Structures are given as C-alpha cells and as structure tokens.
C-alpha cells in the first residue's frame, strides 16, 4: 500500500508557472526547469492542471483531446522528459483528469452534433422543445445548465460552461474510453491522478426541477458514483497510486467512502466547505467577512470525523479556483508575512496531505485589477455581467470580482526582479500584478525569516515527526473566537497548535503547562516566545509545541 501520509503535493498551473520560449504562456519545459527549486522546497509530487488540447474556454478544463499535449505547452517529448527528470529528483507527477465533461470541440461531441446516435449517447442529451429546458438546474458559471441544439431537437447538459458538455457515465462505452485515458498516461510514467469534480459524474435517471435550489442536490454524490469510482480504480490498477478527488458540495460521509482504503476508491478528497465561510447566504458573489467560528468548526468536523472512520483529507486553502488566502483571510499589509506563515502552518499541521499552490509559499496576493478587461476567466466575466444585471454599479461589480475571481490565483508565478517577475520574456497571457519585489522567489530564497523558508520548515517537520503525518487530531472550540486550537496525538506524545486569526493580541488559558514542552515552530521566531500555563498570542501568530 502506498504511503502518502508524510508527502506534500505542489500544484502547478502550467500556463502561469514559467515560460521558456517567450510566448507569454507557461510550458512543460518551464516546469522541468524549476524542478530543482521544488526539490529544495521538499516537494514529493507535482500536480499539473490540464495541458491537453483545449480551446481554453475554461483555461484547459475544457478538454478536446485527452491524449495530446496542447502545442502551447510543448510536445509529448517535453512531457516525457519532465517525468524522467522529476523521477531523478524523487518527485512524482500527478495529472488532472476532467472526466465529468469534455469540450464541445472534442471529436465525440462533434460526431454527436453530426447526428451519430452512438456519440449522442456519450453525453446527456434530452429530447425537447426550444423554450422548455429539461430542468431548471443552474450552471456553475451562471444561467440554465441546458443548451438547445436546433438541428437535433435536443438539449445537452452542461453543469459548467456551455462549451463543456457533461458526459454520460451511464454508458459503459464512455467509462471504457476514460479508463483507456488513465492507462495511456499511466504508461507515460505518471505517478498519480487528480479527478476534477468527480462526484458529479453520476446523474439521476429521472430529471426534475429543483424547487429548493439550483439542482445540485440531484446530481451531487449521485446514485452510482461510488460504483463508477470502484470500477475505474479496479480496471486501471491505480489503487496503489496517489489519487485525489475534487468533491463539489459533498458530505463527510461520502468523503469517508471515497477515501477509506477499504472501499478501494481514492486516496483522499478535496472538499470546499471551509472556503465558503465568507459567502453571504451561501452566495459566492455576495461578500462578507469570513466567519471564524464556522471556519474552525468545519475543520473540527472534517478532521475528527474523517479520522474516526479512516478517511483522508487533502489539505489546502488555495488553488487555481480560489482567491489568495492572505488577501482573503489574512492581512496584505502590516501582517503580510505573519498571516502567510500562519495559514500555511495551520494546514500543514493538520491530519491529511497538504497541497501547496504555486506562489502560496512566497505569499502571493490577489490581482487587484482596476478594469474588468484585465480578467480572462470565463466565470468572472459571466458573473460581472450578471452582477450588473442585478443592479450593481460597475465599481461594485468589479470589487466583487476582485475578491472572488479565479484569476486571483492564475496570475504568473513571481520568480525574480526581472521583467514580468521572471515569468516570461514575452507578453504574458494575463497581466502580472504589481506587488513589489518582496514577493518573489529571488527575494526570499536566502532569507531565513521569509515565508518560503517557513514552508520549507513545515514540509520538513511532516517528514521528521510521525505525529504530524499519522497522529490523531482533536480541536478545542472553547478558546476565543479568533483563536484556532487543535491537538495531534500519537503514542503518548502530543503536538499542540495555536493560531491567532485576528489583528489584536489575545490571551488564552491552557490546560497544559507549555513550559514542559518543546517549541517546535513559531512564525514570530522561536527565540521570541515564552512558554507558560497562559499564553498571549500576537496578531496572526502561530505557535506549535510538542510535549
């Protein structure tokens, strides 16, 4: 059985990572060029978001050919060289499989539109009239989730963009095609897979309107999803590889089933409930300060319940779909460094497998673009117009997009002080924000007090202390609202973690006398902490003690 509990994954958005040919678009050779940096950081696996042939309507998550490298990223030979060079450095390569839908530019969909019944059965096509969509389900990107094709007299389902048609997993031919895709990349030396919105693949047999919501309750964690995952894993032999499923609007019980080794489905799951605590009334596009109590309680529930029933969490606070965490929950100015270290520390010290998203380890921030035309993300552009239609002014709408856009995490990686922060010698596909030269790899790599140095320590601690990688976990919710407190336990040893989410000093009383323990790590410096039976945490302070 693969041991992944002490491993750390680094997520790469290749389009924005490093451009080696000056076309403004990151490429596979750019990833290869930075492998030594990743090895020095301590990374065990890299997860590459899609680099397959795609019209890029949804930045590569609209795949037109699962087995071909988009020429903008390089060639198949470039990919094979990347896997070889990564293996030399002890780094595995994970690929992103988008199996809920394909691009409408995929040959399967084109043949469906041409009238071939066999390929119409590859997708969720439903007969109907032009003015009567099969259900009132809402697309994740806004608008109705069904699109009418006049030439066929049919509607097709697209839970995401209209150019992303949902596949019909009830068709065994579709499942066979997707298994073959996994086997193809497995033969290329891939070490693992991330499965995009994989819990949406099983749709109900009977379609009906949702009078209570947007339709997700009918297709989320659908009726045969566990059956399909077991089949996929068994028939491709990936049970002993690192695999992670992105789970949309899921439940703890389902994630236990997805990730419990006895079920033979996935190694771990991504869930997103903790990243909806600043959604007013559950709406991503309605802003409010994040609810610290809900934030802590959600982690308590997921950490403790997954632990109790042998599930496994993928740990993260940011990725290619989320705003930068310092901008979102931290302080970009006075406590930029402290809050960057705090949120990294909280995630890396919990139970599960930590994922570092490119730039997180140097404290990158949101875009702060001043014009909607600077954005590229289809979801952001769609919702900007929706917000205007709802009566928001252009200033109000842009402020919301600035805080919520997926482009916040898609701007180029900031390497050094050269033009475009070292990402490209050409014109980048999206603008490089002006953050100042403190937020570059170059400025932090030799600074022992940097966010980058702190991440290196966190990654090393997971490998040095089994209590971090394998210990039990319990949370204390009796502490003040702005304090996160949890304990890791293994073989009579305890690791105590305290974090201050606020910008004021806060005093807490402790059950344990910390003077009896060893200070393992602090984002204020280990020589500036006094351990006692009470504790004053400074703004955004992280304190970790082992007893």
C-alpha positions as CSV (number, residue, x, y, z in Angstrom):
1,X,0.0,0.0,0.0
2,X,1.4,3.4,-1.0
3,X,2.4,5.5,2.0
4,X,1.4,9.1,1.2
5,X,0.8,10.4,4.7
6,X,4.1,12.2,5.1
7,X,4.1,13.5,1.5
8,X,3.4,17.0,0.2
9,X,2.0,17.9,-3.2
10,X,2.7,21.1,-5.1
11,X,0.0,22.2,-7.5
12,X,1.3,23.8,-10.8
13,X,-0.9,25.8,-13.1
14,X,1.5,25.4,-16.1
15,X,0.1,28.3,-18.1
16,X,1.3,30.6,-15.4
17,X,4.3,28.8,-13.9
18,X,7.3,29.5,-16.2
19,X,7.6,30.3,-19.9
20,X,10.7,29.1,-21.6
21,X,10.1,30.2,-25.2
22,X,8.9,33.8,-24.7
23,X,5.4,33.4,-26.0
24,X,3.8,34.6,-22.7
25,X,2.4,31.2,-22.0
26,X,3.9,28.8,-19.4
27,X,5.0,25.5,-20.7
28,X,6.1,22.0,-19.7
29,X,9.7,22.8,-20.2
30,X,9.2,25.6,-17.7
31,X,8.1,23.0,-15.1
32,X,11.2,20.9,-15.8
33,X,13.4,24.0,-15.5
34,X,12.1,24.6,-11.9
35,X,12.3,21.0,-10.6
36,X,15.4,21.8,-8.5
37,X,13.5,24.6,-6.8
38,X,10.7,22.2,-6.0
39,X,13.1,19.5,-4.7
40,X,14.8,22.1,-2.5
41,X,11.3,23.1,-1.2
42,X,10.8,19.4,-0.2
43,X,8.0,18.5,-2.6
44,X,7.2,14.9,-3.2
45,X,4.6,15.2,-6.0
46,X,3.6,17.9,-8.5
47,X,0.1,18.1,-9.7
48,X,-0.2,19.6,-13.2
49,X,-3.5,21.2,-14.1
50,X,-4.6,20.3,-17.7
51,X,-2.2,20.8,-20.5
52,X,-4.1,18.8,-23.1
53,X,-5.5,20.1,-26.4
54,X,-8.2,22.6,-25.5
55,X,-9.9,25.7,-26.8
56,X,-9.1,27.2,-23.4
57,X,-12.6,28.5,-22.8
58,X,-12.2,27.4,-19.2
59,X,-8.4,27.5,-19.1
60,X,-7.9,23.9,-20.1
61,X,-10.7,22.3,-18.1
62,X,-12.5,22.0,-21.4
63,X,-10.6,19.2,-23.0
64,X,-10.7,18.5,-26.7
65,X,-8.2,15.6,-26.8
66,X,-7.3,13.7,-23.6
67,X,-4.2,12.1,-25.2
68,X,-2.5,15.0,-26.8
69,X,-0.4,17.9,-25.4
70,X,-1.6,21.3,-26.5
71,X,1.2,22.8,-28.6
72,X,1.1,25.9,-26.5
73,X,2.5,23.8,-23.6
74,X,5.0,21.9,-25.7
75,X,5.2,18.4,-27.0
76,X,4.7,14.8,-25.8
77,X,8.5,14.5,-25.8
78,X,8.6,17.5,-23.4
79,X,6.2,15.8,-21.1
80,X,8.2,12.5,-21.2
81,X,11.3,14.4,-20.4
82,X,9.6,16.2,-17.5
83,X,8.5,12.9,-15.9
84,X,12.0,11.5,-16.4
85,X,13.7,14.5,-14.8
86,X,11.1,14.6,-11.9
87,X,11.8,10.9,-11.2
88,X,15.5,11.6,-11.0
89,X,14.8,14.1,-8.2
90,X,12.4,11.8,-6.4
91,X,9.3,13.8,-7.5
92,X,6.2,12.1,-8.8
93,X,3.9,13.7,-11.5
94,X,0.1,13.8,-11.0
95,X,-2.2,14.7,-13.9
96,X,-5.6,16.4,-13.8
97,X,-8.4,14.3,-15.3
98,X,-11.5,16.2,-16.3
99,X,-14.0,13.3,-16.6
100,X,-17.3,15.0,-15.9
101,X,-17.4,16.8,-19.2
102,X,-15.5,17.5,-22.4
103,X,-15.1,20.5,-24.6
104,X,-17.7,20.8,-27.3
105,X,-14.7,20.8,-29.6
106,X,-14.0,17.2,-28.7
107,X,-14.5,14.7,-31.6
108,X,-17.0,12.8,-29.6
109,X,-19.3,15.9,-29.3
110,X,-18.7,16.9,-32.9
111,X,-19.8,13.5,-34.1
112,X,-22.8,13.7,-31.8
113,X,-23.8,17.1,-33.4
114,X,-23.3,15.4,-36.8
115,X,-26.2,13.1,-35.9
116,X,-24.3,9.9,-34.8
117,X,-26.5,8.2,-32.2
118,X,-23.6,6.3,-30.7
119,X,-21.9,9.6,-29.8
120,X,-25.0,11.3,-28.7
121,X,-25.1,8.6,-26.0
122,X,-21.7,9.7,-24.8
123,X,-23.4,12.9,-23.5
124,X,-26.5,13.8,-21.6
125,X,-28.8,14.7,-24.5
126,X,-32.6,15.0,-23.9
127,X,-35.3,15.5,-26.5
128,X,-37.3,18.7,-26.1
129,X,-38.7,21.9,-27.3
130,X,-36.7,25.1,-27.8
131,X,-38.4,27.0,-25.0
132,X,-38.6,24.2,-22.4
133,X,-35.2,23.1,-20.9
134,X,-35.5,19.6,-19.3
135,X,-35.0,21.1,-15.8
136,X,-34.4,24.5,-14.1
137,X,-30.9,23.4,-13.0
138,X,-28.4,26.3,-12.9
139,X,-24.9,26.1,-14.4
140,X,-22.0,26.7,-12.1
141,X,-21.0,29.5,-14.3
142,X,-24.4,31.1,-14.4
143,X,-27.6,30.6,-16.5
144,X,-29.5,27.4,-17.2
145,X,-27.5,24.2,-17.3
146,X,-29.1,23.0,-20.6
147,X,-28.3,24.2,-24.1
148,X,-30.6,23.5,-27.1
149,X,-29.3,22.2,-30.4
150,X,-31.9,23.1,-33.1
151,X,-30.5,20.7,-35.7
152,X,-31.1,17.7,-33.3
153,X,-34.2,18.9,-31.4
154,X,-32.3,18.0,-28.3
155,X,-30.9,19.7,-25.2
156,X,-27.5,18.8,-23.7
157,X,-26.4,19.2,-20.1
158,X,-23.5,21.5,-19.2
159,X,-23.1,21.9,-15.4
160,X,-20.3,24.3,-16.2
161,X,-19.7,26.5,-19.3
162,X,-21.9,26.0,-22.4
163,X,-18.8,24.7,-24.2
164,X,-18.3,21.9,-21.5
165,X,-20.8,19.2,-22.3
166,X,-21.4,16.6,-19.5
167,X,-20.5,13.0,-20.3
168,X,-23.0,10.2,-19.8
169,X,-21.3,7.8,-17.3
170,X,-24.3,5.5,-17.5
171,X,-22.9,4.5,-20.9
172,X,-20.3,1.7,-20.4
173,X,-18.5,2.8,-23.6
174,X,-17.8,6.2,-22.0
175,X,-16.4,4.6,-18.9
176,X,-14.2,2.4,-21.1
177,X,-12.9,5.4,-23.0
178,X,-12.0,7.2,-19.8
179,X,-10.3,4.1,-18.3
180,X,-8.2,4.0,-21.5
181,X,-7.2,7.6,-21.0
182,X,-5.9,6.8,-17.5
183,X,-4.0,3.8,-18.8
184,X,-2.4,5.8,-21.6
185,X,-1.0,8.4,-19.1
186,X,0.0,5.7,-16.6
187,X,2.1,4.1,-19.4
188,X,3.9,7.5,-19.7
189,X,5.2,7.3,-16.2
190,X,2.6,9.3,-14.3
191,X,2.6,8.7,-10.6
192,X,-1.0,9.8,-9.7
193,X,-4.2,11.5,-10.7
194,X,-6.4,14.3,-9.5
195,X,-10.0,13.9,-10.7
196,X,-11.9,17.1,-11.4
197,X,-15.4,17.4,-9.8
198,X,-15.6,13.6,-9.9
199,X,-18.5,13.4,-7.5
200,X,-20.8,14.9,-10.2
201,X,-20.4,12.1,-12.7
202,X,-23.5,10.1,-11.8
203,X,-26.7,11.8,-12.8
204,X,-30.2,10.7,-11.8
205,X,-32.3,8.5,-14.1
206,X,-35.3,10.8,-13.6
207,X,-34.8,14.5,-14.3
208,X,-36.9,17.0,-12.3
209,X,-36.9,20.7,-11.5
210,X,-35.4,21.8,-8.2
211,X,-37.8,23.9,-6.2
212,X,-35.3,24.3,-3.4
213,X,-32.1,25.2,-5.1
214,X,-30.0,25.1,-8.2
215,X,-30.3,21.4,-8.9
216,X,-27.1,20.2,-7.3
217,X,-28.9,18.0,-4.7
218,X,-29.9,15.7,-7.6
219,X,-26.5,15.1,-9.1
220,X,-24.0,15.7,-6.3
221,X,-22.6,12.3,-5.0
222,X,-25.1,10.7,-7.4
223,X,-26.7,7.3,-7.2
224,X,-23.9,5.3,-8.8
225,X,-20.8,7.4,-8.2
226,X,-19.1,5.0,-5.8
227,X,-19.8,2.1,-8.1
228,X,-18.2,4.0,-11.0
229,X,-15.1,5.0,-9.0
230,X,-14.6,1.5,-7.8
231,X,-14.8,0.3,-11.4
232,X,-12.4,3.0,-12.6
233,X,-9.8,2.2,-10.0
234,X,-10.0,-1.6,-10.3
235,X,-9.9,-1.6,-14.1
236,X,-6.9,0.8,-14.3
237,X,-4.9,-0.6,-11.4
238,X,-4.4,2.8,-9.8
239,X,-5.4,1.6,-6.3
240,X,-1.8,2.0,-5.1
241,X,-1.1,5.3,-6.7
242,X,-1.8,8.7,-5.2
243,X,-5.3,9.8,-6.2
244,X,-7.4,12.7,-5.1
245,X,-11.0,13.6,-6.0
246,X,-12.3,17.1,-6.2
247,X,-15.7,16.9,-4.4
248,X,-18.2,19.6,-5.1
249,X,-20.8,20.4,-2.3
250,X,-20.1,16.9,-0.9
251,X,-20.7,15.4,2.6
252,X,-18.3,13.9,5.2
253,X,-20.0,10.5,4.9
254,X,-19.4,10.4,1.2
255,X,-15.8,11.5,1.5
256,X,-15.2,8.8,4.1
257,X,-16.4,6.3,1.5
258,X,-14.4,7.9,-1.3
259,X,-11.1,7.8,0.7
260,X,-11.3,4.9,3.2
261,X,-8.8,2.4,1.9
262,X,-11.2,-0.5,2.4
263,X,-13.5,1.0,-0.2
264,X,-10.8,0.9,-2.9
265,X,-11.8,4.2,-4.5
266,X,-9.5,7.2,-3.9
267,X,-6.6,8.0,-1.6
268,X,-8.0,11.3,-0.5
269,X,-10.6,14.0,-1.2
270,X,-10.8,17.8,-1.6
271,X,-13.8,19.4,0.0
272,X,-14.6,23.1,0.0
273,X,-17.0,23.9,2.8
274,X,-14.3,25.7,4.8
275,X,-13.8,28.1,1.8
276,X,-17.4,29.2,1.8
277,X,-17.4,30.8,5.2
278,X,-17.2,34.3,3.6
279,X,-20.2,33.6,1.2
280,X,-23.2,35.7,2.4
281,X,-26.2,33.4,2.4
282,X,-24.2,30.8,0.6
283,X,-23.7,33.0,-2.5
284,X,-20.1,33.2,-3.7
285,X,-20.8,36.6,-5.2
286,X,-22.2,38.2,-2.0
287,X,-19.4,39.4,0.2
288,X,-19.0,39.3,3.9
289,X,-16.1,39.0,6.4
290,X,-15.3,35.3,7.0
291,X,-17.0,33.6,9.9
292,X,-14.1,32.4,12.1
293,X,-16.3,30.2,14.2
294,X,-17.7,28.3,11.2
295,X,-14.2,28.1,9.8
296,X,-12.9,26.4,12.9
297,X,-16.0,24.2,13.4
298,X,-15.8,22.9,9.8
299,X,-12.2,21.9,10.3
300,X,-13.1,20.2,13.6
301,X,-15.9,18.2,12.0
302,X,-14.0,17.2,8.9
303,X,-10.7,16.4,10.7
304,X,-12.2,14.5,13.6
305,X,-14.9,12.6,11.7
306,X,-12.7,11.6,8.8
307,X,-10.1,10.4,11.3
308,X,-12.6,8.4,13.3
309,X,-13.7,6.4,10.2
310,X,-10.4,6.1,8.4
311,X,-11.0,8.8,5.7
312,X,-8.2,11.0,4.5
313,X,-8.3,14.8,3.7
314,X,-6.4,16.7,1.1
315,X,-5.5,19.9,2.9
316,X,-5.5,23.3,1.2
317,X,-6.6,26.9,1.5
318,X,-5.9,28.0,-2.1
319,X,-5.8,26.5,-5.6
320,X,-6.4,27.5,-9.2
321,X,-10.1,28.2,-8.4
322,X,-9.7,30.1,-5.1
323,X,-8.5,33.7,-4.2
324,X,-5.2,34.0,-2.5
325,X,-5.5,33.2,1.2
326,X,-3.6,36.2,2.6
327,X,-5.8,38.6,0.6
328,X,-8.9,36.6,1.7
329,X,-8.4,35.8,5.4
330,X,-5.2,37.5,6.3
331,X,-3.6,40.9,6.2
332,X,-1.8,42.0,3.0
333,X,0.0,44.9,4.6
334,X,1.1,45.1,8.2
335,X,0.9,41.4,8.8
336,X,1.6,40.0,5.3
337,X,4.4,37.8,6.4
338,X,2.8,36.6,9.6
339,X,-0.5,35.8,8.1
340,X,1.1,33.9,5.2
341,X,3.0,31.8,7.6
342,X,0.0,31.3,9.9
343,X,-2.3,29.9,7.3
344,X,0.4,27.7,5.8
345,X,1.2,26.3,9.2
346,X,-2.4,25.5,10.2
347,X,-2.9,23.5,7.0
348,X,0.5,21.6,7.2
349,X,0.0,20.6,10.8
350,X,-3.5,19.1,10.4
351,X,-4.2,15.5,9.6
352,X,-4.1,14.9,5.9
353,X,-2.0,15.5,2.8
354,X,-1.0,19.2,2.3
355,X,-1.2,20.8,-1.1
356,X,0.9,23.9,-1.8
357,X,-0.4,26.0,-4.7
358,X,2.2,27.8,-6.7
359,X,3.1,31.2,-5.2
360,X,1.5,30.4,-1.9
361,X,4.9,29.6,-0.5
362,X,6.1,33.2,-1.2
363,X,2.9,34.9,-0.1
364,X,1.4,35.9,-3.5
365,X,-1.7,38.1,-3.3
366,X,-4.9,38.7,-5.3
367,X,-4.8,40.6,-8.6
368,X,-6.3,44.0,-7.6
369,X,-7.0,44.6,-11.2
370,X,-8.6,48.0,-12.0
371,X,-10.5,47.1,-15.2
372,X,-12.8,44.1,-16.0
373,X,-10.9,43.8,-19.3
374,X,-7.8,42.7,-17.4
375,X,-9.7,39.5,-16.4
376,X,-9.6,36.3,-18.5
377,X,-11.7,33.8,-16.5
378,X,-15.0,32.9,-18.1
379,X,-16.7,32.6,-14.8
380,X,-15.6,36.0,-13.7
381,X,-16.6,37.7,-17.0
382,X,-20.0,35.9,-16.9
383,X,-20.7,37.0,-13.3
384,X,-19.6,40.6,-13.8
385,X,-22.4,40.9,-16.3
386,X,-24.8,39.1,-14.0
387,X,-23.9,41.5,-11.2
388,X,-24.6,44.4,-13.5
389,X,-28.0,42.9,-14.4
390,X,-28.7,42.6,-10.7
391,X,-28.3,46.4,-10.3
392,X,-24.7,46.6,-9.1
393,X,-22.7,49.5,-10.3
394,X,-19.6,48.8,-12.4
395,X,-17.4,49.8,-9.4
396,X,-19.3,47.4,-7.0
397,X,-19.3,44.6,-9.6
398,X,-15.5,45.0,-10.1
399,X,-14.9,45.0,-6.4
400,X,-16.7,41.7,-6.0
401,X,-14.8,40.2,-9.0
402,X,-11.5,41.4,-7.5
403,X,-12.3,39.4,-4.3
404,X,-13.8,36.3,-5.8
405,X,-12.3,35.8,-9.3
406,X,-10.4,32.6,-10.1
407,X,-7.8,34.7,-11.9
408,X,-6.6,35.8,-8.4
409,X,-4.6,32.5,-8.3
410,X,-3.9,32.3,-12.0
411,X,-1.6,35.3,-12.5
412,X,2.1,34.4,-13.3
413,X,4.4,32.9,-10.7
414,X,6.8,35.6,-9.4
415,X,10.3,34.4,-9.7
416,X,12.6,37.4,-9.7
417,X,13.1,41.1,-10.2
418,X,13.3,41.0,-14.0
419,X,10.5,42.0,-16.4
420,X,7.2,40.2,-15.7
421,X,8.8,39.0,-12.4
422,X,10.8,36.4,-14.4
423,X,7.8,34.5,-15.7
424,X,8.3,35.3,-19.4
425,X,10.4,37.5,-21.7
426,X,7.3,38.0,-23.8
427,X,3.9,39.4,-23.2
428,X,2.1,37.3,-20.5
429,X,-1.3,35.8,-21.3
430,X,-2.6,37.6,-18.2
431,X,-1.1,40.7,-16.6
432,X,1.5,40.3,-13.8
433,X,0.2,42.2,-10.7
434,X,2.5,44.8,-9.2
435,X,3.2,43.5,-5.7
436,X,6.7,44.7,-5.2
437,X,9.9,42.8,-5.2
438,X,9.5,41.3,-1.7
439,X,7.0,38.7,-3.2
440,X,9.4,36.8,-5.4
441,X,11.4,33.6,-5.0
442,X,14.6,35.5,-5.6
443,X,14.0,37.9,-2.7
444,X,13.1,35.1,-0.2
445,X,15.3,32.1,-1.1
446,X,18.2,33.2,1.1
447,X,16.1,34.9,3.8
448,X,15.6,32.6,6.8
449,X,12.7,34.7,8.0
450,X,10.8,34.5,4.8
451,X,7.5,32.8,4.1
452,X,9.4,30.5,1.7
453,X,11.8,29.4,4.5
454,X,8.8,28.8,6.8
455,X,7.2,26.5,4.2
456,X,10.5,24.5,3.9
457,X,10.4,24.0,7.7
458,X,6.8,22.9,7.7
459,X,7.4,20.3,4.9
460,X,10.5,19.0,6.7
461,X,8.6,18.7,10.0
462,X,6.0,16.4,8.4
463,X,8.8,14.1,7.5
464,X,10.6,14.3,10.8
465,X,7.7,13.9,13.1
466,X,5.3,11.0,12.6
467,X,2.8,12.7,15.0
468,X,2.2,15.2,12.2
469,X,1.8,12.7,9.4
470,X,0.0,10.0,11.3
471,X,-1.3,11.3,14.6
472,X,-4.9,11.6,15.7
473,X,-6.5,15.1,15.9
474,X,-8.9,16.9,18.1
475,X,-10.0,20.6,18.1
476,X,-10.8,22.9,21.0
477,X,-13.7,25.3,20.3
478,X,-13.7,26.7,23.9
479,X,-11.0,29.2,23.0
480,X,-11.8,32.7,21.9
481,X,-13.4,33.2,18.5
482,X,-10.2,34.4,16.8
483,X,-8.1,31.5,18.1
484,X,-7.6,28.2,16.4
485,X,-6.5,25.4,18.7
486,X,-6.0,21.7,18.0
487,X,-4.0,18.8,19.2
488,X,-2.3,16.0,17.4
489,X,-1.7,12.8,19.4
490,X,0.4,9.6,18.8
491,X,1.8,7.0,21.2
492,X,1.5,9.2,24.3
493,X,3.0,12.3,22.6
494,X,1.1,15.5,21.9
495,X,1.6,18.3,19.4
496,X,-0.3,21.5,20.4
497,X,-1.1,24.1,17.8
498,X,-2.4,27.6,18.5
499,X,-3.1,30.3,15.9
500,X,-4.4,33.8,16.2
501,X,-6.7,34.7,13.3
502,X,-7.1,38.3,14.3
503,X,-5.1,41.5,14.4
504,X,-5.2,42.0,18.2
505,X,-3.2,40.3,21.0
506,X,-5.3,37.6,22.6
507,X,-4.7,35.9,25.9
508,X,-5.7,32.3,26.4
509,X,-5.6,29.9,29.4
510,X,-4.1,26.5,28.7
511,X,-4.8,23.0,30.1
512,X,-1.2,22.1,29.7
513,X,1.8,23.9,31.0
514,X,3.7,24.6,27.8
515,X,7.0,25.2,29.7
516,X,7.2,21.4,29.9
517,X,7.2,21.1,26.2
518,X,9.5,22.0,23.3
519,X,8.6,24.9,21.0
520,X,8.6,23.3,17.5
521,X,7.9,26.3,15.3
522,X,6.7,29.8,15.5
523,X,6.1,32.4,12.8
524,X,7.4,35.1,15.2
525,X,10.7,33.3,15.7
526,X,11.4,30.6,18.2
527,X,13.5,32.9,20.4
528,X,10.7,35.4,20.9
529,X,8.2,33.0,22.7
530,X,7.7,32.4,26.4
531,X,6.0,29.1,27.2
532,X,3.8,29.0,30.3
533,X,0.4,28.0,31.5
534,X,-1.2,31.0,29.9
535,X,-0.4,32.5,26.6
536,X,-0.6,35.8,24.8
537,X,-0.8,35.3,21.1
538,X,0.2,38.2,18.9
539,X,-1.6,39.2,15.7
540,X,-1.6,36.2,13.2
541,X,0.8,34.3,15.5
542,X,1.2,30.6,15.1
543,X,2.7,28.6,18.0
544,X,3.4,24.9,17.9
545,X,4.6,22.9,21.0
546,X,5.4,19.2,21.3
547,X,5.0,17.5,24.7
